[in-house]
């Protein structure tokens, strides 16, 4: 079903702008997991807290972000997101300067310092930013592509830049930190936070100069008139897709996130030198493979449907992770690693790390496929649905936190059974759940009789 009502003139500029925002999303989001290794050295329970706060913001901002999209449009929502992102990054930088000797509460008999609280607040604010940006870029690219395979193709192309930024972020953090010691702190990554704030300023200027189509914007009076008994929740495939997004983001973040903790733990992984730098480098390969997968998908999406792509990659990912769980860590292989002292070297890592990294090829196409399938046929409800999807991105904070807890109870690799369960749900969604069984619901605006 074609839904493209946007004039073609200027579409290319708008598409490029959306691609740029896609990269910004990954740049901010992927700071959380590697930075968590710093805090984990001080607070054993805090490794995934920054990531959790980042994604928790989606739960609160998802619906408001969708409403902003309808009320003020794509461009103003994106600009507001940039300002919010600057505030969040500034707070994270502030955590490297103050509060390291000021206790604000006690948890499990251990004092929690002010700097951790400030960092978590910064991560939460950054979550508002990326939620708003995600709300803008996904429906906009789907719309500019006219929905269907072409819409999915543009989302995958934008996702390629998202993966590139995701590749570089943990690599840079690993290079700056090296090995995590008792003296490692946020001051070690302060240069990266300054770079991130500079990138946001540049993005703010660029987006302010770009003319972005506003097909979903409505005046307040129009919003009141167009209300009816239906909503995105009226569509079964959309509701099941919302659950799919929750699980997908959880496994996308959890696979490399827990892998970083696993490889950084020299006792569990057997890596005794520059463990954090190697862990960051290996995780970067996961995001690099997501880049490769999304580029490949952007080419094949003309011919292979989103549904078929989702079915294939979910099946392959299940097999890869199950093999990774069962292979003992005594079976090793060599993968590229980087440290400040030695530069790029081939590091010996457990074979399971390679299998988990290969999952990046599979997870790369899941977001675009799920979103594309879940909004197909929604028409005027698409913008509202985008806000709902962003709310469920909170799964990227909830599920990795649960997986980290499981890792502490049953071991790092056994915790990946949770990921396998989520993948089975996505396989079900591709096979059966993504079919639109509510085609009788009207999805186009009907003129109000009072306007006739």
C-alpha distance (Angstrom), angle and dihedral (degrees) to the residues before:
residue distance angle dihedral
X1 . . .
X2 3.81 . .
X3 3.78 115.6 .
X4 3.78 101.6 167.2
X5 3.78 109.7 129.4
X6 3.79 95.7 152.3
X7 3.82 118.0 114.0
X8 3.81 111.9 -108.5
X9 3.83 94.3 -132.9
X10 3.79 109.3 98.2
X11 3.80 93.6 9.1
X12 3.80 92.7 121.2
X13 3.81 92.5 57.3
X14 3.79 90.6 47.7
X15 3.82 91.1 49.3
X16 3.82 91.8 50.8
X17 3.81 89.8 49.3
X18 3.81 90.6 52.2
X19 3.82 90.4 48.9
X20 3.80 89.4 53.7
X21 3.81 91.3 51.4
X22 3.82 89.6 49.7
X23 3.82 88.8 59.3
X24 3.81 91.4 48.9
X25 3.82 90.6 55.2
X26 3.81 92.9 58.4
X27 3.80 93.5 41.9
X28 3.80 92.0 59.3
X29 3.82 98.1 35.3
X30 3.80 96.3 49.3
X31 3.79 93.7 55.1
X32 3.81 90.3 74.2
X33 3.82 102.8 68.0
X34 3.85 98.8 46.9
X35 3.81 91.7 41.5
X36 3.79 86.6 52.6
X37 3.82 89.3 68.4
X38 3.82 88.3 64.8
X39 3.78 93.6 54.1
X40 3.80 92.7 40.4
X41 3.80 87.9 63.3
X42 3.83 88.8 62.3
X43 3.79 100.8 29.6
X44 3.79 113.0 31.1
X45 3.82 91.9 -158.7
X46 3.82 97.1 49.9
X47 3.80 103.9 73.4
X48 3.81 96.2 107.3
X49 3.82 98.0 26.9
X50 3.81 94.7 96.8
X51 3.78 89.4 49.4
X52 3.81 89.6 47.1
X53 3.83 92.5 51.7
X54 3.80 90.6 47.9
X55 3.78 92.4 54.8
X56 3.81 95.7 35.3
X57 3.80 86.8 67.9
X58 3.81 88.5 66.4
X59 3.80 90.0 63.8
X60 3.81 90.5 58.9
X61 3.80 99.2 34.0
X62 3.81 103.5 38.6
X63 3.82 98.5 86.3
X64 3.85 94.9 36.4
X65 3.80 89.3 49.9
X66 3.80 90.5 53.8
X67 3.80 89.6 49.2
X68 3.81 90.5 49.5
X69 3.78 88.6 53.1
X70 3.80 90.5 56.0
X71 3.81 96.5 41.5
X72 3.83 104.9 40.0
X73 3.80 102.8 14.1
X74 3.81 138.1 -124.6
X75 3.80 98.8 -63.3
X76 3.81 99.4 49.5
X77 3.81 90.6 43.7
X78 3.81 90.1 52.9
X79 3.83 92.8 47.5
X80 3.79 91.4 49.1
X81 3.81 88.6 49.8
X82 3.82 90.2 55.0
X83 3.80 91.8 54.7
X84 3.80 91.0 48.0
X85 3.83 89.7 49.6
X86 3.79 91.6 53.2
X87 3.81 90.1 53.5
X88 3.82 91.8 49.3
X89 3.80 94.3 49.6
X90 3.81 90.7 46.1
X91 3.81 89.6 54.5
X92 3.82 91.2 50.9
X93 3.80 89.4 50.5
X94 3.80 89.6 48.1
X95 3.82 88.7 57.3
X96 3.82 88.0 65.2
X97 3.80 91.4 57.2
X98 3.80 108.3 42.1
X99 3.75 144.7 28.4
X100 3.81 100.8 34.4
X101 3.80 91.3 126.9
X102 3.80 99.5 34.8
X103 3.82 117.0 93.0
X104 3.81 115.7 -154.6
X105 3.81 101.3 175.6
X106 3.78 143.7 -4.5
X107 3.81 124.4 -114.4
X108 3.81 120.5 -174.9
X109 3.77 91.3 -20.3
X110 3.82 91.9 -52.3
X111 3.83 121.8 111.4
X112 3.80 114.2 -122.2
X113 3.79 111.6 -143.9
X114 3.79 127.5 -137.3
X115 3.81 93.1 -116.9
X116 3.82 91.6 64.7
X117 3.81 91.0 49.9
X118 3.82 90.9 50.7
X119 3.81 90.9 48.1
X120 3.81 92.2 50.4
X121 3.81 90.4 48.5
X122 3.81 88.9 52.0
X123 3.80 91.0 49.8
X124 3.82 89.5 50.1
X125 3.82 92.2 51.4
X126 3.81 90.7 47.4
X127 3.79 86.5 53.9
X128 3.81 89.3 60.0
X129 3.80 88.0 53.2
X130 3.80 98.1 51.0
X131 3.80 91.4 42.4
X132 3.80 90.3 57.1
X133 3.81 91.9 45.3
X134 3.81 91.8 49.4
X135 3.80 89.5 50.2
X136 3.80 89.1 55.9
X137 3.80 103.8 42.5
X138 3.81 103.3 45.3
X139 3.83 101.2 54.2
X140 3.81 90.8 35.4
X141 3.81 93.7 56.1
X142 3.80 91.7 41.9
X143 3.81 89.1 51.4
X144 3.82 94.8 45.5
X145 3.79 88.3 52.2
X146 3.79 92.6 49.1
X147 3.81 94.0 -117.1
X148 3.80 123.3 -89.6
X149 3.80 120.5 67.5
X150 3.81 93.5 -22.2
X151 3.81 91.9 52.6
X152 3.80 89.8 50.4
X153 3.81 89.3 47.7
X154 3.82 92.3 57.9
X155 3.81 91.6 46.1
X156 3.83 89.5 52.4
X157 3.82 91.7 48.4
X158 3.79 90.4 51.0
X159 3.78 88.4 45.6
X160 3.81 88.2 57.5
X161 3.80 90.3 65.1
X162 3.79 88.1 43.6
X163 3.81 88.4 56.8
X164 3.81 92.6 46.5
X165 3.80 90.4 55.8
X166 3.80 88.8 44.0
X167 3.81 89.6 53.0
X168 3.78 95.3 51.7
X169 3.82 98.3 43.7
X170 3.86 100.9 66.0
X171 3.80 89.1 37.4
X172 3.81 91.6 56.4
X173 3.81 92.4 44.5
X174 3.82 91.0 49.7
X175 3.81 90.8 49.3
X176 3.81 91.7 51.2
X177 3.80 95.0 45.9
X178 3.82 101.8 37.5
X179 3.80 102.3 177.3
X180 3.79 120.8 3.6
X181 3.80 110.6 -117.9
X182 3.79 135.8 166.2
X183 3.82 88.8 -89.8
X184 3.82 96.5 51.0
X185 3.81 111.6 116.3
X186 3.80 143.2 156.6
X187 3.80 89.9 -84.7
X188 3.81 87.2 73.8
X189 3.81 90.9 65.7
X190 3.82 97.8 36.2
X191 3.85 91.6 109.6
X192 3.81 90.2 59.0
X193 3.80 91.1 51.0
X194 3.80 89.9 52.3
X195 3.80 89.9 50.5
X196 3.81 89.9 49.4
X197 3.80 91.7 52.4
X198 3.80 90.2 48.4
X199 3.80 90.6 51.9
X200 3.80 90.1 52.2
X201 3.80 91.6 52.6
X202 3.81 90.3 51.1
X203 3.81 90.3 47.1
X204 3.81 90.5 50.3
X205 3.81 90.8 55.2
X206 3.81 94.3 44.9
X207 3.80 96.4 48.5
X208 3.82 91.9 45.7
X209 3.83 88.6 59.4
X210 3.82 96.1 47.6
X211 3.80 122.9 92.4
X212 3.81 106.5 -134.7
X213 3.85 121.3 -171.9
X214 3.81 114.4 -116.8
X215 3.83 106.5 -155.6
X216 3.82 96.9 154.0
X217 3.80 100.6 44.8
X218 3.83 114.0 121.9
X219 3.78 133.6 -177.3
X220 3.78 115.9 -121.1
X221 3.80 92.4 -106.5
X222 3.77 91.4 51.9
X223 3.78 91.1 51.7
X224 3.79 90.7 56.6
X225 3.82 93.3 47.7
X226 3.79 95.9 48.5
X227 3.76 97.8 53.0
X228 3.78 114.8 117.9
X229 3.78 140.6 159.5
X230 3.82 94.4 -80.6
X231 3.80 133.4 76.9
X232 3.81 137.6 161.3
X233 3.82 86.4 -79.4
X234 3.81 88.1 67.2
X235 3.81 91.0 71.5
X236 3.81 116.2 81.6
X237 3.82 94.6 -156.4
X238 3.80 89.6 51.9
X239 3.80 94.0 50.6
X240 3.81 91.7 48.6
X241 3.82 88.6 46.0
X242 3.81 89.9 54.3
X243 3.81 88.6 57.0
X244 3.80 88.7 45.6
X245 3.82 91.7 54.5
X246 3.83 89.8 50.1
X247 3.80 91.4 54.4
X248 3.80 95.3 38.1
X249 3.80 95.9 55.9
X250 3.79 89.1 44.5
X251 3.78 93.3 56.2
X252 3.82 94.5 38.1
X253 3.81 90.2 57.4
X254 3.80 96.3 33.1
X255 3.81 97.1 55.3
X256 3.84 96.8 61.0
X257 3.83 94.4 26.4
X258 3.80 96.4 60.2
X259 3.82 88.8 36.9
X260 3.82 88.9 61.0
X261 3.81 90.7 52.8
X262 3.81 90.8 46.2
X263 3.80 95.4 51.3
X264 3.82 92.1 41.4
X265 3.81 89.2 56.8
X266 3.82 102.1 83.2
X267 3.80 92.1 -167.1
X268 3.80 93.7 55.5
X269 3.82 99.3 36.6
X270 3.80 101.0 31.6
X271 3.84 91.7 -129.3
X272 3.80 105.4 136.3
X273 3.82 103.7 173.6
X274 3.81 129.5 55.5
X275 3.79 89.2 -12.1
X276 3.81 95.2 165.6
X277 3.81 93.6 48.4
X278 3.82 90.7 49.6
X279 3.81 91.4 45.7
X280 3.81 90.6 52.0
X281 3.80 91.4 48.2
X282 3.82 93.3 49.4
X283 3.82 91.1 47.4
X284 3.81 88.4 50.0
X285 3.82 88.5 58.3
X286 3.82 88.7 56.7
X287 3.81 90.1 56.7
X288 3.80 90.6 42.6
X289 3.80 89.6 55.8
X290 3.81 88.2 49.9
X291 3.80 85.9 56.9
X292 3.81 90.5 51.0
X293 3.80 91.9 47.0
X294 3.79 94.1 49.5
X295 3.79 92.2 47.9
X296 3.79 89.5 51.0
X297 3.80 91.1 47.1
X298 3.81 91.3 50.3
X299 3.81 87.7 61.1
X300 3.81 99.5 42.0
X301 3.81 96.5 41.0
X302 3.80 89.3 85.4
X303 3.79 88.9 68.3
X304 3.83 107.2 18.3
X305 3.80 116.9 64.3
X306 3.80 123.6 -126.3
X307 3.80 89.0 -116.7
X308 3.81 94.7 55.5
X309 3.82 91.9 45.7
X310 3.80 90.9 52.2
X311 3.81 92.8 49.3
X312 3.82 92.8 50.1
X313 3.80 98.5 45.9
X314 3.83 94.2 43.9
X315 3.83 89.9 53.4
X316 3.81 93.9 47.9
X317 3.82 92.9 46.0
X318 3.82 90.7 53.0
X319 3.80 90.5 54.8
X320 3.82 93.9 46.0
X321 3.80 94.2 51.1
X322 3.79 94.3 44.6
X323 3.82 89.7 53.1
X324 3.83 89.4 47.5
X325 3.81 91.0 53.2
X326 3.80 94.6 51.0
X327 3.82 99.9 41.7
X328 3.84 109.9 92.6
X329 3.81 116.7 -122.9
X330 3.79 89.2 -120.2
X331 3.81 86.4 76.6
X332 3.79 103.9 83.7
X333 3.79 140.9 178.8
X334 3.80 136.7 -176.2
X335 3.79 123.0 -100.3
X336 3.83 131.8 172.5
X337 3.79 113.9 -88.5
X338 3.79 134.6 177.3
X339 3.78 134.0 -152.0
X340 3.77 132.0 167.0
X341 3.81 90.6 -122.7
X342 3.81 99.0 48.5
X343 3.81 104.8 20.0
X344 3.81 116.5 -147.3
X345 3.79 113.6 -4.7
X346 3.80 138.4 156.6
X347 3.79 106.5 -101.8
X348 3.79 125.2 -160.5
X349 3.82 109.7 -122.1
X350 3.82 134.8 164.7
X351 3.82 113.6 -81.7
X352 3.80 88.7 -122.5
X353 3.83 88.4 67.7
X354 3.81 90.5 60.0
X355 3.81 92.0 49.3
X356 3.81 91.6 50.0
X357 3.80 91.3 48.0
X358 3.81 90.0 52.7
X359 3.80 87.5 60.5
X360 3.79 85.8 75.6
X361 3.80 87.6 77.7
X362 3.81 88.2 57.8
X363 3.80 101.2 41.5
X364 3.81 89.9 47.3
X365 3.80 94.7 80.4
X366 3.80 99.9 34.3
X367 3.80 99.7 85.6
X368 3.78 95.5 52.0
X369 3.79 92.1 42.2
X370 3.81 95.5 50.1
X371 3.81 93.8 44.0
X372 3.79 92.6 46.2
X373 3.82 93.0 49.2
X374 3.79 94.5 43.5
X375 3.83 96.7 52.1
X376 3.82 96.0 40.2
X377 3.79 108.9 124.2
X378 3.84 95.9 8.1
X379 3.80 96.3 115.7
X380 3.81 109.9 172.3
X381 3.81 91.2 12.2
X382 3.82 93.4 63.9
X383 3.82 97.2 94.3
X384 3.82 92.1 49.4
X385 3.80 89.9 47.2
X386 3.80 90.3 53.3
X387 3.79 89.9 58.4
X388 3.81 90.8 50.1
X389 3.81 90.8 50.3
X390 3.79 90.7 51.2
X391 3.79 90.0 52.4
X392 3.80 89.7 56.2
X393 3.80 92.3 52.3
X394 3.80 81.8 86.1
X395 3.80 82.4 90.3
X396 3.80 86.6 80.7
X397 3.78 87.4 67.5
X398 3.80 101.3 34.8
X399 3.80 101.7 46.1
X400 3.86 97.9 45.1
X401 3.81 88.4 48.5
X402 3.81 89.4 53.1
X403 3.80 89.7 45.6
X404 3.81 91.1 51.0
X405 3.82 89.2 51.1
X406 3.80 89.7 49.9
X407 3.80 89.9 48.8
X408 3.79 89.1 57.6
X409 3.81 90.4 51.4
X410 3.80 104.8 38.5
X411 3.80 104.7 12.7
X412 3.79 135.4 -89.5
X413 3.80 98.4 -80.6
X414 3.81 96.5 41.9
X415 3.81 88.3 55.6
X416 3.81 87.6 68.7
X417 3.81 89.9 75.3
X418 3.80 84.1 81.6
X419 3.81 88.5 59.1
X420 3.81 90.5 49.3
X421 3.81 90.5 54.3
X422 3.82 91.2 51.6
X423 3.80 90.9 48.9
X424 3.79 90.6 54.0
X425 3.81 88.4 56.5
X426 3.81 90.9 52.2
X427 3.79 89.1 49.7
X428 3.80 88.9 53.8
X429 3.81 90.5 48.7
X430 3.79 91.4 52.8
X431 3.80 93.2 47.0
X432 3.80 101.2 42.2
X433 3.78 116.8 -15.0
X434 3.81 97.7 66.7
X435 3.81 95.6 65.1
X436 3.81 114.3 111.2
X437 3.81 105.8 -126.5
X438 3.83 94.1 167.2
X439 3.80 101.1 70.6
X440 3.80 90.0 133.2
X441 3.83 91.2 73.0
X442 3.86 111.8 97.8
X443 3.81 110.9 -120.7
X444 3.80 102.0 179.4
X445 3.80 125.9 82.6
X446 3.80 114.7 -97.0
X447 3.85 115.9 -152.4
X448 3.78 114.1 -107.1
X449 3.86 110.0 -115.1
X450 3.80 88.4 -129.2
X451 3.81 88.9 63.3
X452 3.81 93.5 54.7
